[in-house]
Amino acid sequence: MSTGRDDDPLSWGGDDDPTLEVGTPVAAPTLPAGFTAVGRGSDDVARIAQAGTATPVAGPVPLSNAMLVTIGVIGGIYALYVVGWFIGGVRLQGTANFLVSPVGYGAALWLAVAAPILWFVTAFVLTRTSKSWVRIGWLVAGLALLLPWPFILVGAVGAVA
């Protein structure tokens, strides 16, 4: 009986791959620079360096499910902050025009509306390679610093005294 793969009734391109043979020792797979291995066994994958030698892959660790949910909840709170700054700022616009020029107030209003978005994106991007608790710490610090005070103190329908 023949053991060659050419005699099989069905053969596919790549059937002559030596890694398909049972019992054949397989070298650790390597990736060129710019590629990232994911999934089971991705820790064993090496990266091909410029000189042609393989080096272990190092990079940012993917987020866990709990971290994704936590960041999603915090991101939702930041979105509510954007709405709160807009509603509170527009609500105080008539009163503030007595103290500040309308152009200055408009610029400050849009900066206040954009501040939660800028803080979230900045904290998320700058803490990519940090521990999870550092990222959460910076995001929670932004939640404490960026409270929409005009909305909290005046509200959407409250009277300005």
BADO-682095 format. One line per field, with one value per residue (C-alpha): residue in three letters; y, z negated, x negated; residue number from 1. Coordinates in steps of 0.05 Angstrom, whole numbers, plus 32768, in hexadecimal, padded with zeros to 4 digits. Example, Ala and Ser with C-alpha at 12.3 -4.5 7.8 and 13.67 -1.06 7.14 Angstrom:
2
residuo c(ALA | SER)
py c(7FA6 | 7FEB)
pz c(7F64 | 7F71)
px c(7F0A | 7EEF)
num c(1 | 2)
This chain:
161
residuo c(MET | SER | THR | GLY | ARG | ASP | ASP | ASP | PRO | LEU | SER | TRP | GLY | GLY | ASP | ASP | ASP | PRO | THR | LEU | GLU | VAL | GLY | THR | PRO | VAL | ALA | ALA | PRO | THR | LEU | PRO | ALA | GLY | PHE | THR | ALA | VAL | GLY | ARG | GLY | SER | ASP | ASP | VAL | ALA | ARG | ILE | ALA | GLN | ALA | GLY | THR | ALA | THR | PRO | VAL | ALA | GLY | PRO | VAL | PRO | LEU | SER | ASN | ALA | MET | LEU | VAL | THR | ILE | GLY | VAL | ILE | GLY | GLY | ILE | TYR | ALA | LEU | TYR | VAL | VAL | GLY | TRP | PHE | ILE | GLY | GLY | VAL | ARG | LEU | GLN | GLY | THR | ALA | ASN | PHE | LEU | VAL | SER | PRO | VAL | GLY | TYR | GLY | ALA | ALA | LEU | TRP | LEU | ALA | VAL | ALA | ALA | PRO | ILE | LEU | TRP | PHE | VAL | THR | ALA | PHE | VAL | LEU | THR | ARG | THR | SER | LYS | SER | TRP | VAL | ARG | ILE | GLY | TRP | LEU | VAL | ALA | GLY | LEU | ALA | LEU | LEU | LEU | PRO | TRP | PRO | PHE | ILE | LEU | VAL | GLY | ALA | VAL | GLY | ALA | VAL | ALA)
py c(8000 | 8045 | 807A | 80B4 | 80EB | 80ED | 80AB | 80C5 | 80CC | 8113 | 8140 | 818B | 81BF | 81BF | 8175 | 816C | 8199 | 8176 | 818E | 8161 | 8123 | 8105 | 8100 | 8132 | 8166 | 81AC | 81EB | 8225 | 8250 | 8295 | 82D6 | 8311 | 8355 | 8377 | 8337 | 8320 | 82D9 | 82CE | 8292 | 8253 | 8249 | 8291 | 8297 | 8265 | 828B | 82B1 | 82EF | 82F2 | 832B | 8355 | 832A | 82EB | 82CF | 82C0 | 82E9 | 82DE | 8306 | 8340 | 8372 | 838B | 8356 | 8352 | 836A | 8338 | 8334 | 8355 | 838E | 8397 | 839C | 83CC | 83F9 | 83F6 | 840C | 8444 | 8459 | 845D | 848A | 84B6 | 84BA | 84D0 | 8505 | 8521 | 8527 | 8545 | 857A | 858C | 8591 | 85B6 | 85E5 | 85F7 | 8601 | 8634 | 8658 | 8691 | 869F | 8699 | 86CC | 8702 | 86EF | 86D5 | 86E5 | 86B5 | 869F | 868F | 866A | 8642 | 862D | 861A | 85F3 | 85C9 | 85BD | 85A5 | 8577 | 855B | 8552 | 850E | 84F2 | 850C | 84F0 | 84AB | 84A5 | 84C0 | 8493 | 8457 | 8462 | 8476 | 843A | 8404 | 83E2 | 83F0 | 83C3 | 83C1 | 83E4 | 841F | 8427 | 8422 | 8453 | 8488 | 847D | 8482 | 84C1 | 84E0 | 84CE | 84F2 | 8530 | 8539 | 8537 | 8563 | 8595 | 85C4 | 8589 | 856F | 85B3 | 85D0 | 8593 | 8590 | 85B3 | 85D5 | 8620 | 864A | 8676)
pz c(8000 | 8013 | 7FDE | 800D | 800D | 8058 | 8058 | 802C | 8050 | 8038 | 8030 | 8023 | 802E | 7FF4 | 7FE3 | 7FE9 | 7FAC | 7F7C | 7F40 | 7F55 | 7F47 | 7F03 | 7ED7 | 7F00 | 7ED2 | 7EE3 | 7ED7 | 7EB5 | 7EE9 | 7EF6 | 7F0D | 7F31 | 7F10 | 7F0E | 7F05 | 7EC3 | 7EB1 | 7E8E | 7E71 | 7E4F | 7E52 | 7E66 | 7E2D | 7E50 | 7E91 | 7E9F | 7EC9 | 7F02 | 7EF3 | 7F29 | 7F23 | 7F30 | 7EEA | 7EC5 | 7E86 | 7E57 | 7E67 | 7E36 | 7E3A | 7E18 | 7DF7 | 7E0F | 7DDF | 7DB5 | 7DB8 | 7D74 | 7D8A | 7DCB | 7DA4 | 7D71 | 7DA8 | 7DCC | 7D8D | 7D80 | 7DC9 | 7DC2 | 7D85 | 7DAD | 7DE4 | 7DB0 | 7D98 | 7DDF | 7DE0 | 7D9A | 7DAC | 7DEA | 7DC8 | 7D8B | 7DB5 | 7DE3 | 7DA7 | 7D88 | 7DCA | 7DBF | 7D79 | 7D8C | 7DC5 | 7D90 | 7D77 | 7DB4 | 7DFE | 7E27 | 7E51 | 7E13 | 7DF3 | 7E33 | 7E36 | 7DED | 7DF5 | 7E2F | 7E0A | 7DCE | 7DFA | 7E1B | 7DD9 | 7DC6 | 7E0B | 7E0C | 7DC6 | 7DD6 | 7E18 | 7DFA | 7DBD | 7DE8 | 7E1A | 7DE9 | 7DBC | 7DF2 | 7DD6 | 7D8C | 7D59 | 7D59 | 7D15 | 7D30 | 7D6B | 7D3E | 7D0D | 7D42 | 7D5E | 7D18 | 7D09 | 7D48 | 7D30 | 7CEF | 7D0F | 7D49 | 7D25 | 7D4C | 7D13 | 7D3A | 7D46 | 7CFF | 7CDE | 7D0D | 7D2F | 7D71 | 7D59 | 7D18 | 7D10 | 7D0E | 7CD0)
px c(8000 | 7FE6 | 7FDB | 7FD1 | 8005 | 8008 | 802D | 8066 | 80A9 | 80B0 | 8074 | 8070 | 803B | 800B | 8014 | 7FC9 | 7FBF | 7F8E | 7FB5 | 7FEF | 7FC6 | 7FD3 | 7F95 | 7F6D | 7F4D | 7F65 | 7F3D | 7F5F | 7F83 | 7F67 | 7F88 | 7F6A | 7F69 | 7FAD | 7FD6 | 7FF4 | 8006 | 8048 | 806C | 8055 | 800A | 7FFC | 7FCA | 7F9D | 7F9A | 7F59 | 7F4E | 7F1B | 7EEB | 7EC9 | 7E8A | 7EB3 | 7EB1 | 7EF1 | 7F02 | 7F3D | 7F7C | 7F8A | 7FC3 | 8001 | 802C | 8074 | 80A9 | 80D0 | 811C | 8123 | 80F5 | 811D | 815E | 813F | 8124 | 8167 | 818C | 815A | 815F | 81AB | 81A3 | 8175 | 81A9 | 81DC | 81AB | 81A8 | 81F3 | 81F3 | 81C0 | 81E7 | 822B | 820F | 81E6 | 821F | 824C | 821D | 820D | 823F | 8225 | 81DC | 81E2 | 81E6 | 81A1 | 817C | 817E | 81A9 | 816D | 8144 | 817E | 818A | 8140 | 8140 | 8181 | 8165 | 8124 | 814C | 8176 | 8138 | 8110 | 812E | 8122 | 80DA | 80CC | 80E8 | 80C2 | 8081 | 8084 | 8096 | 805E | 8027 | 8033 | 8032 | 7FF5 | 8004 | 8025 | 8071 | 8076 | 804E | 807D | 80BA | 809B | 8091 | 80D7 | 80F7 | 80CD | 80EB | 8131 | 8123 | 8104 | 8134 | 8177 | 81A8 | 81B4 | 81E3 | 8212 | 820C | 8218 | 824B | 8267 | 828B | 82CB | 82B6 | 82BC | 827D | 827D)
num c(1 | 2 | 3 | 4 | 5 | 6 | 7 | 8 | 9 | 10 | 11 | 12 | 13 | 14 | 15 | 16 | 17 | 18 | 19 | 20 | 21 | 22 | 23 | 24 | 25 | 26 | 27 | 28 | 29 | 30 | 31 | 32 | 33 | 34 | 35 | 36 | 37 | 38 | 39 | 40 | 41 | 42 | 43 | 44 | 45 | 46 | 47 | 48 | 49 | 50 | 51 | 52 | 53 | 54 | 55 | 56 | 57 | 58 | 59 | 60 | 61 | 62 | 63 | 64 | 65 | 66 | 67 | 68 | 69 | 70 | 71 | 72 | 73 | 74 | 75 | 76 | 77 | 78 | 79 | 80 | 81 | 82 | 83 | 84 | 85 | 86 | 87 | 88 | 89 | 90 | 91 | 92 | 93 | 94 | 95 | 96 | 97 | 98 | 99 | 100 | 101 | 102 | 103 | 104 | 105 | 106 | 107 | 108 | 109 | 110 | 111 | 112 | 113 | 114 | 115 | 116 | 117 | 118 | 119 | 120 | 121 | 122 | 123 | 124 | 125 | 126 | 127 | 128 | 129 | 130 | 131 | 132 | 133 | 134 | 135 | 136 | 137 | 138 | 139 | 140 | 141 | 142 | 143 | 144 | 145 | 146 | 147 | 148 | 149 | 150 | 151 | 152 | 153 | 154 | 155 | 156 | 157 | 158 | 159 | 160 | 161)
